[in-house]
């Protein structure tokens, strides 16, 4: 699992996704204008 935290228009959010989906999720957030400021692999 990977924890991704982001900021978009002053709103912060976070999501936990499976490792195999993390890159696609991060890219999707960035396409929507979010700034991903934390990405951490959870054990």
Number of C-alpha atoms within 10 A of each C-alpha: 14 18 16 21 19 20 17 14 8 8 8 13 12 13 13 17 16 13 13 10 12 20 15 11 16 19 13 12 18 15 10 10 13 20 16 18 10 11 17 12 13 11 5
